[in-house]
Amino acid sequence: MQFETIRTQLDGHVATLTLNRPEKANAMNWQMWQDIRSAMQWADATPEVRAVVLRGEGKHFTSGIDLNMMLGLQERIKDDCSGRSREKLRALILELQDTLTSLEKCRKPVLAAIHGGCVGGGIDLITCTDMRYASADAYFTVKEIDIGMVADVGTLQRLPKLVGNQGLVRELAFTGRKVDAQEAQAIGLVNKVFDSKEALFSGVHEMAELVAAKSPLSVRGIKEMLNYSRDHTVADGLNYIATWNAAMLMSHDLNTAMMASMAKQTPVFKD
């Protein structure tokens, strides 16, 4: 697939999506928002894709929302009626939220490889991914406070569930201070820190290959269950997994995995 602001590559069963506006520090303009959603829909619909790596080209992962996009908001929502103007703004925010939610809706695990800056909208973006990894030079900041706005496309809803510390999340949101890679790992925002960008990209691709080698049907079910359980009670989650496995458990993947295990061989699954 070809996109204006994202470079795609399919290596075996791993799709790499690279934010590709390095001259703008991968600032997320209107086109990139649309490309992110389209790229995730492509990854979800393509059987050969079993895992997705999301990374950035150039010096930074992303500097967040493009300020030129922010400056153009008034023109996009302009209307003689103030009520209709605000209605347009609400619809626009919901559309941006839906773009990022497309990472969660994608049935394939999404692994973020973060180097350099991950700023503002970049936090909204990575909190939608399944696993996050960073290079030693990476830093993170909930920057919206510094441009006089409330983060509105996912950070305030997802970050508390990732780090599990309301006080810390409030500190980051109220101050906009930088979190370096080591602190990000300590608070649970990233899984692992690599010494360099090159080591990061290599290590995350290896992790994606490990995921891609597993039963695709099981991997998709795990993501579905974890996302559901995050937002529901334990009882709801248990009930859902019982229903899910009643439908999905007896599969070719189960037979393939069991036979390979008994034969001490590596299982090979259909997409």
Backbone as CSV, one residue per row, in Angstrom:
resi,resn,N_x,N_y,N_z,CA_x,CA_y,CA_z,C_x,C_y,C_z
1,MET,0.840,-1.204,0.000,0.000,0.000,0.000,0.872,1.249,0.000
2,GLN,0.443,2.272,-0.721,1.175,3.533,-0.800,0.377,4.630,-0.107
3,PHE,1.041,5.358,0.795,0.410,6.467,1.494,1.306,7.695,1.380
4,GLU,0.709,8.848,1.482,1.460,10.090,1.309,2.420,10.351,2.458
5,THR,2.022,10.016,3.693,2.823,10.385,4.862,3.347,9.182,5.643
6,ILE,3.058,7.972,5.174,3.492,6.762,5.853,4.118,5.817,4.832
7,ARG,5.292,5.305,5.161,5.939,4.305,4.317,5.620,2.927,4.868
8,THR,5.219,2.003,3.997,4.850,0.657,4.438,5.814,-0.372,3.873
9,GLN,6.057,-1.406,4.650,6.892,-2.516,4.202,6.378,-3.794,4.849
10,LEU,6.239,-4.832,4.047,5.812,-6.132,4.555,6.974,-7.099,4.421
11,ASP,7.509,-7.535,5.556,8.632,-8.461,5.606,8.156,-9.755,6.245
12,GLY,7.896,-10.760,5.409,7.293,-11.982,5.916,5.887,-11.691,6.409
13,HIS,5.662,-11.870,7.711,4.344,-11.603,8.292,4.326,-10.334,9.133
14,VAL,5.406,-9.542,9.066,5.495,-8.316,9.867,5.397,-7.095,8.955
15,ALA,4.403,-6.243,9.202,4.254,-4.993,8.470,4.890,-3.868,9.277
16,THR,5.755,-3.094,8.639,6.360,-1.931,9.279,5.738,-0.676,8.686
17,LEU,5.156,0.138,9.551,4.565,1.417,9.154,5.457,2.522,9.708
18,THR,6.021,3.340,8.820,6.968,4.379,9.224,6.375,5.759,8.971
19,LEU,6.171,6.527,10.039,5.735,7.917,9.886,6.811,8.637,9.089
20,ASN,6.424,9.275,7.984,7.430,9.700,7.012,7.305,11.178,6.640
21,ARG,7.398,12.032,7.650,7.546,13.478,7.434,8.753,13.957,8.253
22,PRO,9.929,13.410,7.985,11.089,13.713,8.833,11.462,15.186,8.852
23,GLU,11.203,15.893,7.748,11.533,17.318,7.699,10.643,18.131,8.632
24,LYS,9.520,17.561,9.067,8.605,18.204,10.009,8.562,17.448,11.334
25,ALA,9.618,16.683,11.620,9.675,15.858,12.840,8.447,14.959,12.950
26,ASN,7.963,14.510,11.782,6.786,13.631,11.715,5.566,14.226,12.409
27,ALA,5.426,15.552,12.304,4.230,16.204,12.831,3.006,15.631,12.133
28,MET,1.954,15.419,12.910,0.763,14.729,12.419,-0.199,15.735,11.786
29,ASN,-0.095,15.878,10.455,-1.001,16.785,9.740,-2.271,16.036,9.349
30,TRP,-3.184,16.731,8.664,-4.464,16.107,8.307,-4.253,14.825,7.527
31,GLN,-3.311,14.861,6.568,-3.102,13.684,5.736,-2.589,12.510,6.551
32,MET,-1.688,12.767,7.506,-1.167,11.669,8.313,-2.259,11.023,9.151
33,TRP,-3.171,11.823,9.692,-4.281,11.241,10.459,-5.071,10.276,9.593
34,GLN,-5.338,10.683,8.343,-6.086,9.812,7.441,-5.268,8.587,7.061
35,ASP,-3.962,8.785,6.838,-3.099,7.676,6.434,-2.956,6.644,7.552
36,ILE,-2.881,7.104,8.803,-2.774,6.169,9.924,-3.982,5.238,9.943
37,ARG,-5.163,5.810,9.827,-6.375,4.981,9.849,-6.400,4.021,8.664
38,SER,-6.077,4.508,7.471,-6.099,3.653,6.283,-5.059,2.541,6.386
39,ALA,-3.877,2.871,6.919,-2.818,1.872,7.055,-3.212,0.786,8.052
40,MET,-3.869,1.173,9.135,-4.299,0.175,10.119,-5.419,-0.696,9.557
41,GLN,-6.298,-0.105,8.776,-7.357,-0.895,8.145,-6.764,-1.872,7.144
42,TRP,-5.730,-1.438,6.422,-5.033,-2.337,5.487,-4.393,-3.497,6.240
43,ALA,-3.696,-3.188,7.344,-3.033,-4.235,8.130,-4.056,-5.228,8.675
44,ASP,-5.189,-4.728,9.135,-6.224,-5.597,9.690,-6.808,-6.508,8.619
45,ALA,-6.972,-5.984,7.416,-7.661,-6.732,6.354,-6.730,-7.645,5.563
46,THR,-5.424,-7.516,5.750,-4.458,-8.291,4.970,-4.066,-9.549,5.730
47,PRO,-4.467,-10.730,5.257,-4.209,-11.965,6.009,-2.731,-12.207,6.300
48,GLU,-1.857,-11.814,5.366,-0.424,-12.071,5.543,0.168,-11.295,6.706
49,VAL,-0.451,-10.175,7.080,0.046,-9.354,8.195,-0.399,-9.989,9.512
50,ARG,0.567,-10.344,10.341,0.259,-10.921,11.646,0.691,-10.027,12.797
51,ALA,1.588,-9.077,12.528,2.025,-8.111,13.533,2.436,-6.843,12.817
52,VAL,2.314,-5.712,13.513,2.605,-4.407,12.932,3.625,-3.684,13.800
53,VAL,4.654,-3.130,13.168,5.622,-2.267,13.855,5.377,-0.833,13.400
54,LEU,5.207,0.064,14.363,4.995,1.482,14.072,6.218,2.258,14.532
55,ARG,6.832,3.008,13.628,8.034,3.757,13.967,8.082,5.064,13.183
56,GLY,9.093,5.868,13.425,9.204,7.160,12.772,10.499,7.301,11.999
57,GLU,10.458,8.057,10.910,11.637,8.354,10.104,12.309,9.612,10.642
58,GLY,13.625,9.668,10.553,14.337,10.887,10.942,14.713,10.932,12.403
59,LYS,14.796,12.148,12.940,15.335,12.364,14.284,14.354,11.998,15.389
60,HIS,13.044,12.122,15.125,12.039,11.921,16.169,10.956,10.938,15.724
61,PHE,10.334,10.298,16.708,9.164,9.463,16.426,8.050,10.358,15.904
62,THR,7.619,11.332,16.687,6.694,12.356,16.213,6.670,13.531,17.177
63,SER,6.557,14.712,16.602,6.417,15.935,17.405,4.961,16.227,17.743
64,GLY,4.063,15.291,17.390,2.658,15.463,17.741,1.868,16.160,16.655
65,ILE,0.737,16.693,17.025,-0.161,17.314,16.060,0.514,18.502,15.379
66,ASP,0.339,18.598,14.082,0.924,19.681,13.296,0.255,21.001,13.683
67,LEU,1.055,21.982,14.079,0.482,23.260,14.521,-0.234,23.982,13.393
68,ASN,0.197,23.764,12.146,-0.524,24.357,11.021,-1.936,23.784,10.913
69,MET,-2.065,22.520,11.289,-3.388,21.906,11.325,-4.245,22.582,12.384
70,MET,-3.650,22.856,13.547,-4.383,23.541,14.611,-4.813,24.935,14.166
71,LEU,-3.908,25.626,13.478,-4.218,26.989,13.040,-5.328,27.007,11.994
72,GLY,-5.496,25.882,11.282,-6.521,25.822,10.252,-7.879,25.358,10.752
73,LEU,-7.994,25.130,12.063,-9.254,24.625,12.613,-10.414,25.578,12.369
74,GLN,-10.178,26.854,12.580,-11.270,27.826,12.448,-11.902,27.773,11.064
75,GLU,-11.064,27.624,10.037,-11.583,27.576,8.673,-12.403,26.318,8.444
76,ARG,-11.980,25.214,9.041,-12.670,23.939,8.844,-14.037,23.907,9.524
77,ILE,-14.169,24.621,10.626,-15.428,24.538,11.375,-16.279,25.798,11.211
78,LYS,-15.868,26.678,10.309,-16.558,27.967,10.141,-18.013,27.762,9.742
79,ASP,-18.884,28.510,10.411,-20.316,28.460,10.108,-20.957,29.721,10.669
80,ASP,-21.987,30.214,9.995,-22.687,31.406,10.490,-23.321,31.154,11.849
81,CYS,-23.666,29.909,12.124,-24.296,29.541,13.389,-23.235,28.997,14.340
82,SER,-23.103,29.603,15.513,-22.081,29.161,16.462,-22.331,27.733,16.944
83,GLY,-23.612,27.358,17.079,-23.933,25.999,17.490,-23.454,24.981,16.472
84,ARG,-23.674,25.275,15.180,-23.241,24.354,14.131,-21.715,24.316,14.027
85,SER,-21.076,25.429,14.275,-19.616,25.464,14.275,-19.061,24.542,15.348
86,ARG,-19.629,24.597,16.536,-19.174,23.740,17.632,-19.517,22.269,17.357
87,GLU,-20.646,22.050,16.679,-20.996,20.686,16.296,-19.958,20.121,15.334
88,LYS,-19.491,20.941,14.405,-18.453,20.514,13.465,-17.152,20.203,14.199
89,LEU,-16.831,21.022,15.194,-15.604,20.788,15.953,-15.684,19.474,16.715
90,ARG,-16.833,19.211,17.301,-17.009,17.942,18.021,-16.854,16.759,17.066
91,ALA,-17.443,16.851,15.878,-17.335,15.771,14.896,-15.889,15.572,14.466
92,LEU,-15.161,16.669,14.349,-13.754,16.581,13.963,-12.936,15.870,15.036
93,ILE,-13.167,16.224,16.292,-12.452,15.569,17.399,-12.767,14.084,17.427
94,LEU,-14.047,13.743,17.241,-14.442,12.331,17.227,-13.778,11.578,16.076
95,GLU,-13.590,12.251,14.938,-12.923,11.616,13.802,-11.457,11.323,14.129
96,LEU,-10.782,12.274,14.782,-9.394,12.053,15.169,-9.291,10.939,16.205
97,GLN,-10.222,10.897,17.133,-10.247,9.806,18.112,-10.401,8.460,17.396
98,ASP,-11.270,8.424,16.408,-11.514,7.187,15.675,-10.267,6.742,14.923
99,THR,-9.491,7.701,14.424,-8.234,7.371,13.750,-7.322,6.592,14.675
100,LEU,-7.139,7.073,15.894,-6.243,6.396,16.823,-6.842,5.092,17.336
101,THR,-8.141,5.059,17.523,-8.790,3.829,17.965,-8.630,2.727,16.921
102,SER,-8.324,3.103,15.672,-8.111,2.090,14.631,-6.941,1.178,14.969
103,LEU,-5.992,1.641,15.790,-4.890,0.779,16.223,-5.401,-0.308,17.153
104,GLU,-6.367,0.045,18.009,-6.964,-0.952,18.901,-7.894,-1.877,18.142
105,LYS,-8.606,-1.334,17.149,-9.543,-2.143,16.378,-8.829,-3.139,15.477
106,CYS,-7.607,-2.807,15.075,-6.817,-3.730,14.265,-6.596,-5.004,15.066
107,ARG,-6.948,-6.144,14.517,-6.865,-7.405,15.245,-5.425,-7.872,15.436
108,LYS,-4.495,-7.297,14.677,-3.092,-7.694,14.770,-2.386,-6.825,15.819
109,PRO,-1.497,-7.400,16.631,-0.766,-6.597,17.621,0.066,-5.505,16.954
110,VAL,0.076,-4.327,17.576,0.840,-3.187,17.079,1.940,-2.871,18.084
111,LEU,3.191,-2.887,17.621,4.345,-2.623,18.472,4.938,-1.269,18.084
112,ALA,5.043,-0.351,19.036,5.608,0.965,18.765,7.101,0.960,19.076
113,ALA,7.904,1.440,18.116,9.348,1.603,18.294,9.626,3.102,18.329
114,ILE,9.904,3.632,19.519,9.925,5.084,19.737,11.353,5.566,19.967
115,HIS,11.787,6.497,19.136,13.091,7.131,19.329,12.911,8.643,19.307
116,GLY,13.849,9.358,19.895,13.739,10.811,19.914,12.493,11.257,20.646
117,GLY,11.870,12.308,20.131,10.708,12.869,20.800,9.415,12.154,20.466
118,CYS,8.597,11.964,21.494,7.219,11.480,21.337,6.371,12.490,22.104
119,VAL,5.794,13.422,21.381,5.242,14.634,21.980,3.741,14.742,21.710
120,GLY,3.005,15.213,22.703,1.596,15.559,22.505,0.790,14.441,21.888
121,GLY,0.342,14.649,20.645,-0.443,13.644,19.946,0.275,12.319,19.798
122,GLY,1.605,12.336,19.902,2.359,11.089,19.867,2.036,10.202,21.054
123,ILE,1.770,10.812,22.214,1.369,10.035,23.392,-0.003,9.411,23.149
124,ASP,-0.923,10.204,22.594,-2.236,9.650,22.230,-2.067,8.443,21.320
125,LEU,-1.130,8.547,20.373,-0.911,7.489,19.395,-0.350,6.227,20.036
126,ILE,0.704,6.356,20.819,1.364,5.148,21.348,0.545,4.461,22.429
127,THR,-0.310,5.210,23.125,-1.134,4.559,24.145,-2.184,3.637,23.520
128,CYS,-2.371,3.727,22.210,-3.285,2.820,21.510,-2.595,1.538,21.065
129,THR,-1.265,1.489,21.148,-0.543,0.317,20.672,-0.540,-0.767,21.741
130,ASP,-0.171,-1.981,21.337,-0.180,-3.111,22.253,1.083,-3.184,23.108
131,MET,2.222,-2.878,22.505,3.488,-2.867,23.225,4.293,-1.671,22.759
132,ARG,5.065,-1.098,23.683,5.856,0.089,23.381,7.302,-0.147,23.797
133,TYR,8.224,0.231,22.911,9.656,0.086,23.161,10.325,1.407,22.802
134,ALA,11.455,1.702,23.451,12.100,2.999,23.246,13.602,2.848,23.103
135,SER,14.215,3.787,22.409,15.665,3.904,22.413,16.061,4.790,23.589
136,ALA,17.337,4.757,23.951,17.800,5.480,25.137,17.608,6.986,25.015
137,ASP,17.540,7.497,23.787,17.403,8.944,23.600,15.943,9.399,23.560
138,ALA,15.018,8.476,23.715,13.599,8.827,23.606,13.143,9.651,24.809
139,TYR,12.176,10.530,24.550,11.520,11.237,25.642,10.045,11.425,25.291
140,PHE,9.245,11.609,26.323,7.791,11.647,26.193,7.262,12.867,26.937
141,THR,6.286,13.542,26.340,5.678,14.672,27.038,4.235,14.876,26.602
142,VAL,3.366,15.024,27.599,1.952,15.354,27.334,1.913,16.870,27.140
143,LYS,2.112,17.298,25.918,2.442,18.697,25.609,1.230,19.614,25.502
144,GLU,0.044,19.059,25.447,-1.136,19.881,25.175,-1.284,21.039,26.155
145,ILE,-0.905,20.828,27.421,-1.047,21.899,28.408,-0.281,23.149,27.996
146,ASP,0.834,22.971,27.261,1.665,24.108,26.886,1.133,24.879,25.693
147,ILE,0.104,24.360,25.034,-0.547,25.154,23.992,-1.970,25.507,24.411
148,GLY,-2.236,25.368,25.712,-3.496,25.843,26.270,-4.703,25.008,25.925
149,MET,-4.523,23.681,25.863,-5.673,22.833,25.562,-5.629,21.577,26.419
150,VAL,-6.739,20.863,26.436,-6.849,19.580,27.122,-6.670,18.478,26.089
151,ALA,-5.753,17.558,26.330,-5.567,16.425,25.415,-6.904,15.720,25.207
152,ASP,-7.292,15.539,23.941,-8.675,15.113,23.692,-8.828,13.905,22.771
153,VAL,-7.729,13.213,22.453,-7.894,12.060,21.559,-7.350,10.763,22.165
154,GLY,-7.238,10.707,23.504,-6.968,9.411,24.109,-5.991,9.357,25.260
155,THR,-5.061,10.302,25.355,-4.044,10.225,26.411,-4.652,10.170,27.799
156,LEU,-5.589,11.040,28.096,-6.143,11.130,29.450,-7.021,9.922,29.786
157,GLN,-7.459,9.206,28.762,-8.287,8.023,28.988,-7.433,6.746,29.064
158,ARG,-6.370,6.669,28.254,-5.599,5.423,28.170,-4.354,5.408,29.056
159,LEU,-3.698,6.550,29.204,-2.443,6.570,29.965,-2.624,6.109,31.406
160,PRO,-3.694,6.512,32.117,-3.855,6.021,33.492,-3.958,4.500,33.576
161,LYS,-4.523,3.880,32.562,-4.671,2.428,32.589,-3.364,1.718,32.251
162,LEU,-2.445,2.438,31.619,-1.139,1.853,31.300,-0.178,1.936,32.473
163,VAL,-0.123,3.098,33.122,0.871,3.275,34.191,0.289,3.018,35.571
164,GLY,-1.038,3.024,35.685,-1.679,2.654,36.949,-1.419,3.594,38.101
165,ASN,-1.119,4.842,37.810,-0.803,5.810,38.869,-1.464,7.131,38.524
166,GLN,-2.625,7.403,39.112,-3.376,8.614,38.805,-2.578,9.877,39.140
167,GLY,-1.873,9.844,40.270,-1.113,11.029,40.664,-0.040,11.376,39.652
168,LEU,0.653,10.360,39.155,1.709,10.597,38.169,1.132,11.087,36.853
169,VAL,0.044,10.466,36.406,-0.588,10.903,35.160,-1.015,12.367,35.263
170,ARG,-1.573,12.743,36.390,-2.000,14.135,36.579,-0.800,15.073,36.574
171,GLU,0.286,14.637,37.186,1.511,15.450,37.167,1.979,15.689,35.731
172,LEU,2.019,14.631,34.933,2.480,14.757,33.552,1.537,15.628,32.724
173,ALA,0.227,15.470,32.942,-0.757,16.235,32.173,-0.788,17.700,32.583
174,PHE,-0.620,17.967,33.882,-0.670,19.343,34.379,0.606,20.120,34.058
175,THR,1.762,19.428,34.005,3.039,20.128,33.851,3.620,20.050,32.453
176,GLY,3.327,18.989,31.707,3.923,18.804,30.395,5.406,18.479,30.460
177,ARG,5.892,18.060,31.620,7.335,17.800,31.751,7.750,16.581,30.943
178,LYS,9.040,16.522,30.632,9.575,15.408,29.862,9.800,14.180,30.741
179,VAL,9.506,13.043,30.172,9.804,11.745,30.785,10.838,11.067,29.893
180,ASP,12.013,10.773,30.433,13.026,10.120,29.600,12.736,8.625,29.497
181,ALA,13.529,7.943,28.680,13.259,6.541,28.387,13.313,5.671,29.632
182,GLN,14.284,5.953,30.509,14.434,5.145,31.718,13.227,5.287,32.637
183,GLU,12.742,6.523,32.802,11.553,6.723,33.624,10.334,6.091,32.958
184,ALA,10.258,6.193,31.633,9.129,5.603,30.915,9.069,4.102,31.153
185,GLN,10.230,3.454,31.200,10.248,2.025,31.492,9.876,1.767,32.946
186,ALA,10.376,2.604,33.851,10.112,2.403,35.278,8.622,2.526,35.599
187,ILE,7.899,3.398,34.891,6.482,3.590,35.190,5.587,2.661,34.366
188,GLY,6.194,1.876,33.486,5.420,0.913,32.716,4.890,1.428,31.389
189,LEU,5.350,2.605,30.964,4.893,3.131,29.680,5.544,2.376,28.527
190,VAL,6.806,1.986,28.686,7.477,1.180,27.661,7.962,-0.126,28.280
191,ASN,8.046,-1.143,27.453,8.451,-2.469,27.920,9.950,-2.592,28.122
192,LYS,10.717,-1.948,27.222,12.164,-2.127,27.226,12.821,-0.919,26.570
193,VAL,14.042,-0.604,27.004,14.824,0.481,26.419,16.044,-0.112,25.728
194,PHE,16.270,0.294,24.482,17.426,-0.156,23.701,18.466,0.962,23.640
195,ASP,19.720,0.579,23.450,20.817,1.548,23.496,20.769,2.570,22.373
196,SER,20.283,2.172,21.205,20.306,3.058,20.038,19.055,2.856,19.198
197,LYS,18.847,3.768,18.253,17.713,3.639,17.342,17.829,2.371,16.518
198,GLU,19.032,2.052,16.079,19.245,0.862,15.260,18.924,-0.405,16.055
199,ALA,19.396,-0.439,17.308,19.102,-1.600,18.157,17.608,-1.692,18.444
200,LEU,16.968,-0.533,18.596,15.519,-0.490,18.821,14.768,-1.105,17.654
201,PHE,15.054,-0.634,16.450,14.336,-1.124,15.277,14.559,-2.620,15.080
202,SER,15.784,-3.072,15.288,16.092,-4.488,15.139,15.391,-5.321,16.209
203,GLY,15.457,-4.855,17.455,14.867,-5.598,18.566,13.357,-5.680,18.481
204,VAL,12.720,-4.589,18.080,11.255,-4.591,17.980,10.804,-5.478,16.826
205,HIS,11.557,-5.465,15.731,11.203,-6.336,14.608,11.321,-7.794,15.019
206,GLU,12.340,-8.131,15.796,12.481,-9.504,16.283,11.300,-9.892,17.178
207,MET,10.873,-8.963,18.032,9.722,-9.246,18.890,8.465,-9.449,18.048
208,ALA,8.296,-8.627,17.007,7.140,-8.768,16.120,7.170,-10.109,15.406
209,GLU,8.355,-10.573,15.028,8.465,-11.876,14.379,8.085,-13.009,15.331
210,LEU,8.437,-12.861,16.616,8.042,-13.857,17.610,6.522,-13.951,17.705
211,VAL,5.870,-12.792,17.722,4.407,-12.753,17.778,3.814,-13.361,16.510
212,ALA,4.407,-12.996,15.366,3.876,-13.438,14.081,4.002,-14.946,13.883
213,ALA,4.897,-15.576,14.630,5.085,-17.027,14.497,4.032,-17.827,15.271
214,LYS,3.274,-17.149,16.118,2.258,-17.841,16.921,0.957,-18.006,16.138
215,SER,0.031,-18.744,16.720,-1.270,-18.955,16.085,-1.968,-17.622,15.839
216,PRO,-2.202,-17.246,14.579,-2.874,-15.969,14.304,-4.249,-15.868,14.952
217,LEU,-4.992,-16.977,14.947,-6.329,-16.965,15.536,-6.246,-16.709,17.042
218,SER,-5.258,-17.317,17.696,-5.093,-17.119,19.136,-4.626,-15.701,19.454
219,VAL,-3.700,-15.185,18.663,-3.195,-13.829,18.880,-4.328,-12.818,18.753
220,ARG,-5.149,-13.000,17.734,-6.279,-12.077,17.555,-7.249,-12.177,18.725
221,GLY,-7.457,-13.380,19.226,-8.342,-13.556,20.380,-7.782,-12.929,21.639
222,ILE,-6.474,-13.059,21.849,-5.839,-12.451,23.029,-6.023,-10.945,23.011
223,LYS,-5.790,-10.325,21.853,-5.947,-8.861,21.775,-7.391,-8.463,22.064
224,GLU,-8.320,-9.197,21.489,-9.735,-8.904,21.730,-10.071,-8.987,23.215
225,MET,-9.595,-10.033,23.870,-9.906,-10.238,25.292,-9.253,-9.186,26.186
226,LEU,-7.994,-8.860,25.912,-7.301,-7.874,26.748,-7.929,-6.493,26.608
227,ASN,-8.279,-6.106,25.391,-8.932,-4.807,25.204,-10.291,-4.773,25.901
228,TYR,-11.030,-5.867,25.792,-12.350,-5.930,26.424,-12.213,-5.904,27.945
229,SER,-11.304,-6.701,28.481,-11.154,-6.798,29.932,-10.686,-5.492,30.557
230,ARG,-9.895,-4.726,29.807,-9.446,-3.432,30.313,-10.617,-2.523,30.653
231,ASP,-11.693,-2.622,29.887,-12.813,-1.692,30.015,-14.056,-2.308,30.655
232,HIS,-13.938,-3.560,31.169,-15.082,-4.238,31.768,-14.673,-4.919,33.071
233,THR,-15.660,-5.424,33.789,-15.381,-6.123,35.038,-14.757,-7.485,34.761
234,VAL,-14.170,-8.088,35.799,-13.619,-9.434,35.675,-14.707,-10.418,35.261
235,ALA,-15.884,-10.290,35.865,-16.986,-11.197,35.529,-17.375,-11.067,34.064
236,ASP,-17.434,-9.835,33.569,-17.755,-9.632,32.153,-16.698,-10.272,31.262
237,GLY,-15.437,-10.084,31.631,-14.353,-10.645,30.839,-14.368,-12.160,30.812
238,LEU,-14.632,-12.771,31.941,-14.703,-14.234,32.004,-15.855,-14.769,31.163
239,ASN,-16.972,-14.083,31.212,-18.121,-14.508,30.421,-17.814,-14.407,28.929
240,TYR,-17.139,-13.317,28.537,-16.834,-13.113,27.116,-15.852,-14.171,26.612
241,ILE,-14.797,-14.467,27.395,-13.818,-15.447,26.921,-14.440,-16.838,26.826
242,ALA,-15.396,-17.145,27.696,-16.087,-18.439,27.597,-16.850,-18.535,26.281
243,THR,-17.520,-17.451,25.931,-18.269,-17.419,24.670,-17.323,-17.452,23.481
244,TRP,-16.239,-16.679,23.564,-15.255,-16.620,22.477,-14.664,-18.003,22.207
245,ASN,-14.198,-18.673,23.266,-13.560,-19.968,23.056,-14.556,-21.064,22.686
246,ALA,-15.796,-20.892,23.084,-16.814,-21.838,22.621,-16.914,-21.801,21.098
247,ALA,-16.626,-20.615,20.534,-16.692,-20.453,19.081,-15.353,-20.727,18.401
248,MET,-14.223,-20.368,19.043,-12.932,-20.339,18.361,-11.946,-21.429,18.779
249,LEU,-12.163,-22.082,19.922,-11.140,-22.977,20.469,-10.822,-24.147,19.551
250,MET,-11.841,-24.820,19.051,-11.630,-26.018,18.243,-11.279,-25.601,16.819
251,SER,-10.002,-25.424,16.579,-9.546,-24.863,15.306,-8.370,-25.666,14.754
252,HIS,-8.022,-25.374,13.498,-6.821,-25.957,12.904,-5.579,-25.534,13.685
253,ASP,-5.588,-24.299,14.202,-4.425,-23.797,14.942,-4.170,-24.652,16.181
254,LEU,-5.244,-25.020,16.890,-5.088,-25.846,18.089,-4.485,-27.201,17.739
255,ASN,-5.001,-27.828,16.695,-4.473,-29.127,16.281,-3.022,-29.021,15.822
256,THR,-2.728,-27.970,15.056,-1.365,-27.777,14.554,-0.387,-27.585,15.699
257,ALA,-0.766,-26.750,16.671,0.120,-26.474,17.805,0.333,-27.721,18.654
258,MET,-0.721,-28.479,18.894,-0.602,-29.673,19.728,0.243,-30.747,19.044
259,MET,0.035,-30.966,17.768,0.807,-31.965,17.040,2.281,-31.577,16.960
260,ALA,2.554,-30.292,16.729,3.940,-29.824,16.662,4.625,-29.966,18.009
261,SER,3.885,-29.689,19.085,4.448,-29.811,20.425,4.827,-31.257,20.733
262,MET,3.949,-32.192,20.380,4.233,-33.596,20.643,5.398,-34.106,19.802
263,ALA,5.527,-33.547,18.597,6.611,-33.966,17.709,7.877,-33.146,17.901
264,LYS,7.830,-32.212,18.853,8.952,-31.301,19.118,9.394,-30.588,17.840
265,GLN,8.398,-30.062,17.116,8.637,-29.310,15.886,8.059,-27.901,16.033
266,THR,8.456,-27.041,15.107,7.918,-25.670,15.086,6.629,-25.656,14.278
267,PRO,5.535,-25.219,14.880,4.260,-25.222,14.130,4.242,-24.166,13.048
268,VAL,3.566,-24.487,11.965,3.371,-23.545,10.860,1.868,-23.351,10.691
269,PHE,1.421,-22.096,10.866,-0.012,-21.812,10.866,-0.425,-21.136,9.565
270,LYS,-1.673,-21.360,9.168,-2.248,-20.618,8.048,-2.590,-19.207,8.509
271,ASP,-2.634,-18.258,7.574,-2.938,-16.872,7.929,-4.377,-16.748,8.413
